[in-house]
Amino acid sequence: MTTAMRTTSHRPGRPQTDCALADRVAGMETPMLTEMAAATFHLERLLQSVGTPEQELAAYTVDMTAARHCDYVLGIADRIRRALDKLTAPYETPAAVDTGTDQSTGQSGDAAA
């Protein structure tokens, strides 16, 4: 018999999602990381199953042109990039700002010299 490790949060009010992966790791990560990890998982799984543009176009149940389908695909990818940029912006260090820390060694100021 195998024992499963408890992965749900002990904090009340942690919302459940429609994603089994996100719900499984929700107690181990912040909500933002859980959602980002789940989105990544879905995109990686999509890479394994997506067909050619022609196969994707044939899957529509309504009339669709190749150009319009292309616009949809690129538009959704742009939305994903914009959302990811907004999520990660607070964590990125501007290259022009000198923090006084040597990033390669983690040493501060002159101590690394």
C-alpha positions in Angstrom: 0.0 0.0 0.0 1.4 3.4 -0.9 0.9 6.5 1.1 0.3 9.8 -0.6 1.9 12.9 0.7 -0.6 15.6 1.7 -0.4 18.3 -0.9 -3.4 20.4 -0.2 -2.9 23.6 1.7 -3.7 23.7 5.4 -4.8 27.3 4.9 -8.6 27.7 4.6 -10.0 29.3 1.6 -7.5 28.0 -1.0 -9.6 27.9 -4.1 -9.8 24.7 -6.2 -9.3 25.1 -9.9 -10.3 23.1 -13.0 -6.8 21.8 -13.3 -5.8 18.6 -11.4 -2.1 19.6 -11.6 -2.7 23.0 -10.0 -4.9 21.5 -7.3 -2.3 18.8 -6.5 0.5 21.3 -5.9 -1.5 24.2 -4.6 -0.3 23.7 -1.0 3.3 23.7 -2.0 3.5 26.9 -4.0 2.1 30.4 -4.0 -1.1 30.7 -6.1 0.8 32.6 -8.8 3.5 29.9 -9.1 0.8 27.1 -9.1 -1.0 28.8 -12.0 2.2 29.5 -13.9 3.3 25.9 -13.5 -0.1 24.5 -14.6 -0.1 26.8 -17.6 3.4 25.6 -18.5 2.3 22.0 -18.1 -0.6 22.5 -20.4 1.5 24.3 -23.1 4.1 21.5 -22.9 1.4 18.9 -23.3 0.0 20.9 -26.2 3.4 20.7 -27.9 3.1 16.9 -28.0 -0.4 16.8 -29.4 -0.8 19.8 -31.7 -1.1 19.0 -35.4 0.0 20.9 -38.5 -1.7 24.2 -39.2 -3.8 22.4 -41.8 -4.9 19.8 -39.3 -5.8 22.6 -36.8 -7.8 24.4 -39.5 -9.7 21.2 -40.4 -10.7 20.8 -36.7 -13.0 23.8 -36.8 -16.8 23.0 -36.9 -17.4 26.4 -38.6 -16.0 27.9 -41.7 -12.5 29.3 -41.0 -9.8 30.7 -43.3 -6.2 29.9 -42.8 -5.4 33.6 -42.4 -8.0 34.1 -39.6 -6.8 31.0 -37.8 -3.3 32.3 -38.0 -4.4 35.6 -36.5 -6.1 33.8 -33.7 -3.0 31.7 -32.9 -0.7 34.6 -33.0 -3.1 36.8 -31.0 -3.5 34.3 -28.2 0.3 33.8 -28.1 0.7 37.6 -27.7 -1.8 37.6 -24.9 0.2 34.9 -23.1 3.4 36.8 -23.5 1.9 40.1 -22.2 0.4 38.3 -19.2 3.7 36.6 -18.5 5.6 39.9 -18.8 3.2 41.5 -16.3 3.6 38.7 -13.9 7.4 38.6 -14.0 8.1 42.3 -14.2 8.2 42.9 -10.4 10.8 40.2 -10.1 13.1 41.4 -12.9 16.2 43.5 -12.0 16.7 46.3 -14.5 20.1 45.8 -16.2 21.0 49.5 -15.8 20.6 49.5 -12.0 23.8 48.7 -10.1 22.8 46.8 -7.0 26.3 46.7 -5.6 26.3 42.9 -5.7 28.4 40.8 -8.0 25.8 38.5 -9.6 28.3 35.8 -10.5 29.6 35.3 -7.0 26.9 36.7 -4.8 29.6 38.8 -3.1 28.9 42.4 -2.2 31.0 45.4 -3.3 34.7 45.2 -2.9 34.7 42.0 -0.9 34.9 40.0 -4.1 38.1 41.8 -5.2 
